[in-house]
Amino acid sequence: MTKTSTNTINRRTLLKGSALTIGAATLLQTALKPTATLAQTGAPLGTVHSFAKGGIAFHTYVSPADAIHVTSHVVEFEDQLLVVDATMIPPTAQEVSALIESTGKPVGQAILSHEHPDHWGGASFIEGVTFDTLPQIRDAVTLEAANGDFPEPTNLLSGGDVVIGQTRMSGVQVEFRHYEDTEAPHMVVAVLPEQRVAIVQDLVYNGVFFAPGVDRSNWISTLENLRDDPAFETLLVGHGLPTTRGELDTAIAYIRVLDEAMTKAATPEDAVAQIKASYPGYAGEFLLSLIPEYWVR
């Protein structure tokens, strides 16, 4: 790992595309399974990008390209940590665990932002940490975990409920927000207004192909509202490096291209080709293979 400074959902609903589907989860699990060579060499997998604002340190762990640059964030207060998401596979989750341990501080709260398994698949490998989330998200994870593609995240399924609204951690204001029907059915966002930082997770990807989403029109509207929100300047995202609020405009433009491709293209393959042509420098091409899972005609 390299450091740099810088309400109930059932299986039918899942399969209709309101969350990352069972089939897509299987594809992800298969495609991103760590190799024997990697396990033997112990090669670094991810990078950590750290910065400080308003007396608070922010550490973003970014998984390697083969693991679609999925992130976990560790917010370091004076005497405790806030952790957001667990990444997907054991090696990256273990690196997140090492990052947590390196601070020498206890986890005051850890949360899961949304249902998709690339963000919770590694939870059981972050020992000693219990993840809170929304009941609706926990219900979806319970169904996915029962499918057997990922280790059962008992430290998530047994966790508490995230309380939406304002709270304080070590005297610092933290606001938890709940957005529905965007990239996922439910998305928990954490905002630290005094530091002007928002942990938006999969509302925004940075330089990585987006998943198809639940309701792209509503997703765009949500991002437009966030664009006018003065509470933050820095974004910590679900895939890719930390960025600025300007990435909201980039995300809105991308989702419009994505929606047009999925609405007007003759086939999923044509839609993928259109998106790749529009964003030739983007990483995480595997996420484009999810488009057939969401294809409706």
N, C-alpha and C positions, 0 to 999 in steps of 0.2 A: 504494500500500500504506500503510495507516494503522497507526500504532503506538499502543498503549495500555499503561499499566502495570497493572497488575493482577497307501509310499515312491514310486514312480512313479505319476503320475496320467495316465490316457489321456483321449482326447476323449470316449469313451462315459461315463466317470465324470463329467467336467465337465458333460455334457449331462443327466445324471441329477440334477443339482442339488447335487453335493457341493462346488461352488465357484460363483462368479459365472459364469453360463453364457456361451457364445459369443454367443448371441442377446442376452442382457442386456448384455454388453460392447458390442455394436453399438448397442444403444439408448442406452447412456450416452454413447458416443462421438459419436453423432449429436445427441443432445439438448444436449450441452455444448460443441459446437464454437464457438469464439470468433467473434464477428461481425466483419464488416469495419469497422463503426462503432467498435467497441471497440478494434480494432487501430489505427485512425486517431487516436482521441482519446487513447490511452494512459491511459484512466481507471483509477484504482486498482481492484484486484480484491478483494484480501483484507485482513485485519487481522492484526496481531501483538500478542499478549498476553504480557507479560513479568513475571516475578517472580523473587525470589531467596530461596533457603533454604539454610542451612548453608554459605554461601560459594559456592554454585553458582547461576548464572543460568539460568533456563528461559525459552525463547522458543517460543511456539506460534503458528504461522501457520495461520489459518483462512480457507479459500477462501470466496468469496461465495455467496450463496444459490443462484444458478443452478448452481453447482458443488457443491451439496449439503454445503457447510460442511466438506468433507474437510480434514484437518489434516496438517501436517508439524511436527515438533518439533526444535528445536535446543537441545541442552544444552551450556552454555558453561562449561567447566572453566578452570582457570588458564591453560593453554597449548594447549588443543585442544578440539575439538567432538565431540559425539555427535549424529548426525542420524538421525531416524526417519521414513521414508517420504518420497515425492517429489511428492505430489498427482497430479492426473490430466492436465491440459491444459497446453499450452506457457505461456500467460501466468501461471498460478499457479505452475508450476514455476520460471519465471524470477524470480518474486518470492521464492520460497524461496531461489534462488541468490543474489539480492541480499541477503537476510537473512544468509545464511552469510558473504558477503563483508563485510558491515557490521561483523562482530565482529572482523575482522582476524586471525582465528586459523585454523589449518589443521584440516581434518576428520581426527580420529583414527580414527573409524569411522562409517560410515553403514550402516543396516540397512533392509531391507524387512520389515515386520511380517507380511504375509500376501499371498495370491495375487490379490486383487481389483484390477482395473486402475485403479480410482479412486485407488489408493494408489501405483501404479507407472507409470501411463501417461505421466507427465511426467519420468521419470527421465533420459531422454536429453538433456533440456534443462537439467540441472544439471551443467554442465561441470566437469571436473576432480575429480569425486566418483565413487567406485566403491562400489556397494551390496553388502553381504554379506547373505545370508539362509540359510535352511535348504535343503538339496538338494531336498526335496519341493516347496517353494515355487518354487524356480527351475525345476523340471520343468514345473509348471503354467504359469508365466509364459512359458516357451519355447513351449508349445502355443498360448497365447493370442496371443503376439506373431507366430507364424507365420500366424495368421489374417489379419493385415494391417490390423486396425482401429486399431492404435497404432504409432508408430515403434518399431523394435526397440531395446530398452533394452540396448545392448551393455555399458554400464557396470554393469549389473545381472547380465546373463547371464555375464559374465566375472568376476564378483566371487567372493569367498571364502565360506566357510561360517561362520555364526554358531555359536560354541561355547556350548552351553547350560551354565549354571552361573555361578559367581562369578568376577569379574575385578576389576581396578582400572584406572581411568583418571585420570591425574594424582593418584594416591594416594587417589582416592575409590572406594569400593566400588560396583560395579554388578553386578547379577544379571540374567542373561538366562534367561527361562523359556519353555517350549514347551507350549502348550495345544492339544489336538486336538478337532475336531468340535464347534465352537461356532458362531460366526457364519461362520467359514470352516473349511476342513479343518485348517489349521495357523495358529497365531497365536503370534508371538514378542512377549513382554512384557519390558520393561526396568524393573527396580526399583532405586531408589537408597535403600537403607534408612536411611542416615545423614540424608538430607534428607526421608525419609518421602514420597517421590514415586514413583508407578508410572505408566509409559507403557503403558496397556492397549489402546490403539487400538480396534479394532472389537468388543472384548468389551463396550464401553459406548459408547452414543451419548448426547449431551447436547442435548435439545430438538430432535432430528432423528429422523424416522421410521427405524426399523431395517430392514436387509435381512432376508429371511426366515430365513436361517441354515441350517446343515447338520443339527444335532441339537439342537432347542430344549430338550429335557429335560436333556441333558448341559450345554448352555450355562447353564441355570439353576443346575445343581449346581456348575459352575465358579465362577459369581458368588457363590453361597452360601459356598463355601470362601474366596473372596477377602474376603468380608465379615468373616470371622473372622480374617483375617491382620493381625497388628499391624505389619507392615513398612512401611505407608504410610498417609498421610492424604489426600494430594492425588492426584487422577487427571488425567492427560492422555489425552484420548480421541481416537477416530478421526474423529468428526464432532461439531463444536461446541466450545464454550469449555472451558477447564480447569475442574475442579470438585472436589468433595470425595468422600470414600468413601460419603457418604450417597446418592450417585447410583447406587450398586450396588443399593439397595433399589428405586429407581425403575426401573432396568433390568430387574430380576427381575419386577416387576409388569407392565412393558410386554411382556416376552417371553411371559408367561402369557396376556395378552390377545391377542397375536399368534398364539400357538399355538391358542387356543380358536377364534379367527376362521378360521384356516386348516384347522382340524379339523372345525368344525361348520357353517360357512357353506355355503350351497348353491352359490355360484359365487365365483370370484375377485373379482368386482365387489362382491358382498355382503361379502366379507372386508375389502376396502378401505374400504367404507362404515363397517363396525363399528370399524375401527381409527381412522379419521378422527374418528368421533363420540366415541371414548374419549380422543383426544388432539388436540383442536381447535387448540391453539396450536403444534403442532409444525411444523417446516420440513422441506424436502427431500421434498415430495410425490412427486417423480419416483421415489423409491425404492419407493413403493408399486406402481408399474407393474411391478416385478420379481416381484410375487406370482404372476401367471400362469405365469412361468417355473418356479416351484417347485411348482405346483399338481399334486397327485397324488390321484387318486380310484380 
